[in-house]
Amino acid sequence: MFAAIALGVALSGRRIAGLFTHAEGVVFAASGYFYATGLVYGFMAAFVILFSAYQGWGQATAPLLVSLLRVAIVLGGGWMLLQQGPRLDWLYYPVTGSTVIGALTLGIVFAFRPPNRRVLMLSG
């Protein structure tokens, strides 16, 4: 479902931005952002679902560490890209990359080290 929404957002980003402003620079920047990030909404949905599930199980360490990894990717990648020149549209890609990497990392952690059901039963 999120993949369909993502495709719609990615393809109609200019129209969505136009609902809020008519400043061409803002519409251009927003449509580029929607195009770059719209394609990874499915990964964002998986990340949020796993993040919430871990918190529901009373185990927030893995999501916290993966979130810090995402922040490091955005900060490091953004800094490296800004060293090449001030291009706003390049900054969308560390954000989307961190979203994909974060979702995949949290999914792998969940697959190989799922939350301990015993802890869940003791805390519940």
C-alpha positions in Angstrom: 0.0 0.0 0.0 2.8 2.4 0.9 4.6 1.6 -2.4 1.5 2.8 -4.3 1.3 5.9 -2.3 5.0 6.4 -2.8 4.7 6.2 -6.5 1.9 8.7 -6.5 3.9 11.1 -4.4 7.0 10.7 -6.5 5.1 11.4 -9.7 3.0 14.3 -8.5 5.5 16.1 -6.2 5.3 19.3 -8.2 1.5 19.3 -8.0 1.6 18.6 -4.2 4.1 21.4 -3.6 2.0 23.7 -5.7 -0.8 23.3 -3.2 1.2 25.2 -0.6 3.2 27.8 -2.6 3.7 29.3 -6.0 7.4 30.3 -5.5 9.1 28.4 -8.3 12.3 27.7 -6.3 10.3 26.2 -3.4 8.2 24.1 -5.8 11.3 22.9 -7.6 13.1 21.9 -4.3 10.0 20.2 -2.9 9.2 18.3 -6.1 12.8 17.0 -6.1 12.5 16.0 -2.5 9.2 14.2 -3.1 10.7 12.4 -6.1 13.7 11.2 -4.2 12.0 10.3 -0.9 8.7 9.1 -2.4 10.3 6.0 -3.8 11.4 4.8 -0.4 8.1 5.2 1.5 7.8 1.4 1.7 11.2 1.2 3.5 10.0 4.0 5.8 6.9 2.0 6.6 8.9 -1.1 7.4 11.2 0.8 9.6 8.4 2.5 11.6 6.6 -0.9 12.0 9.7 -2.6 13.3 10.6 0.4 15.5 7.2 0.4 17.1 7.2 -3.4 17.5 10.5 -3.3 19.3 9.2 -0.6 21.6 6.0 -2.6 22.2 8.2 -5.5 23.3 10.1 -3.2 25.7 13.3 -3.4 23.7 14.3 -0.1 22.2 18.1 -0.6 21.9 18.2 -2.0 18.4 15.9 0.8 17.0 17.9 3.4 18.8 21.2 2.2 17.4 19.8 2.0 13.9 18.3 5.5 14.2 21.7 6.8 15.3 23.2 5.0 12.2 20.7 6.9 10.0 21.6 10.2 11.6 25.3 9.4 11.0 24.6 8.6 7.3 22.7 11.8 6.8 25.3 14.0 8.6 28.3 12.3 7.1 26.8 12.0 3.6 25.5 15.5 3.7 28.8 16.9 4.8 30.7 15.1 2.1 28.2 16.2 -0.6 28.4 19.8 0.5 32.2 19.7 0.1 31.5 19.2 -3.6 29.4 22.3 -3.9 26.2 23.7 -2.4 23.5 21.7 -4.3 20.3 21.2 -2.3 19.0 18.4 -4.5 22.1 16.2 -3.6 21.1 16.3 0.1 18.0 14.3 -0.6 20.0 11.2 -1.4 21.7 10.7 2.0 18.2 11.0 3.5 16.8 8.3 1.2 19.8 6.1 1.5 19.7 6.3 5.3 16.0 5.3 5.2 16.7 2.2 3.0 19.8 1.2 5.0 17.9 1.7 8.3 15.0 -0.4 7.3 17.2 -3.2 5.9 19.4 -3.1 9.0 16.5 -3.2 11.5 14.9 -6.0 9.4 18.1 -8.0 9.4 18.5 -7.6 13.2 14.9 -8.7 13.6 15.4 -11.7 11.4 18.5 -13.0 13.0 17.9 -11.8 16.6 14.2 -11.4 17.2 13.1 -10.1 20.6 13.2 -12.7 23.3 9.6 -13.9 23.9 10.6 -14.8 27.5 11.3 -11.2 28.3 8.0 -10.2 26.7 6.1 -12.7 28.9 7.8 -11.6 32.1 7.2 -7.9 31.4 3.6 -8.5 30.3 
